[in-house]
Amino acid sequence: MTSTQYVPQQPTATEAPTPAPEPQKERAGVSRRGLLGAAGAGLAGLAAGAAGGFALGSADTAPAPQASGTRTYPFYGAHQAGILTPVQDRLHFAAFDVITNSRAELVQLLKDWTAAAARMTLGLGAGEIGPTSGSYAAPPDDTGEAIGLPPAGLTITFGFGPTLFRKDGKSRFGLANRQPDALQRLPHFPADKLNPQKSDGDLCIQACADDPQVAVHAVRNLARIAFGRASLRWSQLGFGRTSSTSTSQATPRNLMGFKDGTMNLKAEDPAAVDEHVWVPPGADSKGRWLAGGSYLVVRRINMTIEIWDRQPLSEQERIIGRTKAEGAPLTGGSEFSQPDFVLKGSDGEPLMATDAHVRMVHPSNNGGAKMLRRGYNFVDGSDGLGRMDAGLFFLAFVRDPRTHFIPIQMKLGLGDGLSEYLQHTGSALFAIPPGIAQGEYVGQALFA
Ligand code: HEM
């Protein structure tokens, strides 16, 4: 009853081989504390010696080896994980308000979040003691719902909103002179119908995993750790990725039934990623700390699904500019062919409508700007009138929202055929600090 099972595992960006179950060990022999002591401060030891799933300190459940769930991605590196990482299937996104006025407490929160995130992405508990091993008289340092679950490819990506630096015109935490010029609240776009309770935030966490419970567990524990320092402002669950960030992934479909992510930036094209995703050194004198990071544009976009579903297939394809079956441009070819915006039909009209989504957002019509989209489908119940509260939780990483998002969205709001079926109900912009080195905490350069 008090035994744990160890499933050796290395953090790797590829699928770990299915581990052979090892004999169970007595908890008394290898406590979580004991193992941490042996591993020292660095998590490298943990990575090499720890188990997949909640092997440590989670007494009662031996994790069943699951080939698809044992995948892990490195937490430390030049860039944060969860950007170029092949998009996982599930999302829990959360935005926080910082409720302390103390810079030291904010820094300590970021340190605590970094330590917990590094552990959880390895499939370990959020704290060093574990969900069932600590004092009987104290709340556990992990909430426990991921006991027995493997890491499931969890990535945790942190971001800083404009209001972390300045709120109501006043500097916060002494950071106003370090706020990058590009980090401003997104403007009001035509036809926006934003819900303030699903918008903005001082901090954000994007948790992605192939198991929804693993993603929720991550955000829940980080929210618990933040108690007294930051409080959850809003959050969003996403199921079903709506893009690919690697050529190894098949193109998924959004809730309009179309392939989404075909022309997305892919990790296998590092030159394009460098050009369009990472903030270059010297981009902004106040934002030097952000070099190697990115900006995350967040838009909660509701679809009027019931109206869309009554449109003929021909109209649906005209609005997107691609075929529904294969996702090929209406101007011919196959899924990955480039559209031809000049080609005309026998009626003299362009084969790709002038207000087709794909025409409007194509880089050739937007000064060459590309973005790394990483969005998810969502359904948040229904409204009691037979309409689903559903749509696309749009997430895009860009090097500068002023060139790579704002003008494009302005154009879409005014003239995209698709916008008739959309309503933007949430909005936020975050600066995504560069990757974290072992022994550092997320955003450390901002506070240096
Ligand atoms: C619910 C809203 C949206 C839906 C259903 C949607 C759907 C699609 C579809 C089906 C494609 C074609 C496949 C592909 O290349 O990925 C596409 C492409 C694209 N979309 Fe959207 N989209 C939405 C919102 C947006 C927004 C808000 C933006 C940015 C402002 C955007 C930017 C793009 C870009 C940049 C492409 C790739 C264009 C290319 O390089 O050819 N989309 N979208």
Boltz pocket constraint, residues with backbone or C-beta under 6 A from the ligand:
constraints:
  - pocket:
      binder: B
      contacts: [[A, 242], [A, 254], [A, 256], [A, 258], [A, 259], [A, 260], [A, 261], [A, 262], [A, 263], [A, 264], [A, 299], [A, 301], [A, 302], [A, 303], [A, 320], [A, 322], [A, 357], [A, 358], [A, 361], [A, 362], [A, 363], [A, 369], [A, 370], [A, 371], [A, 391], [A, 392], [A, 394], [A, 405], [A, 408], [A, 409], [A, 412], [A, 422]]
      max_distance: 6.0
